[in-house]
């Protein structure tokens, strides 16, 4: 599964990259730190999975998030999106605008890996 990481915090991207590189069936194809870069990278790379920070610069309101997520699916129809956030209340909003799953940044790494496995099973 080809994964794109979208978070404006380089340290968090590095930690997630390290975690996911331990999984033999996952390949990190790129990283971005804002919505403009995100749209470009999705168009160029066509990842299978996007790990999307809910607080990514440019993704600043539910209406904006819905537009961005719809644009991502239009560009890459088979894309799966897992939203990450430090705000647990963002989970319901993320799912409401079309994300496949939500993981709090406060959750243990196993929670993220479990969400990845669920999304992978859905994509078969």
NORQUIFEN-V423050 format. One record per run of one state. SS is the DSSP state (H for helix, E for strand, L for the rest). FROM is the first residue (numbers start at 0). LEN is the number of residues. Records with the same first field share a line. If there is no record, write none. Layout:
SS=FROM-LEN ; FROM-LEN
This chain:
L=0-1 ; 6-3 ; 21-5 ; 32-1 ; 45-3 ; 53-3 ; 57-4 ; 75-4 ; 85-4 ; 96-4 ; 104-4 ; 122-2
E=1-5 ; 26-6 ; 33-1 ; 48-5 ; 56-1 ; 79-6 ; 100-4
H=9-12 ; 34-11 ; 61-14 ; 89-7 ; 108-14
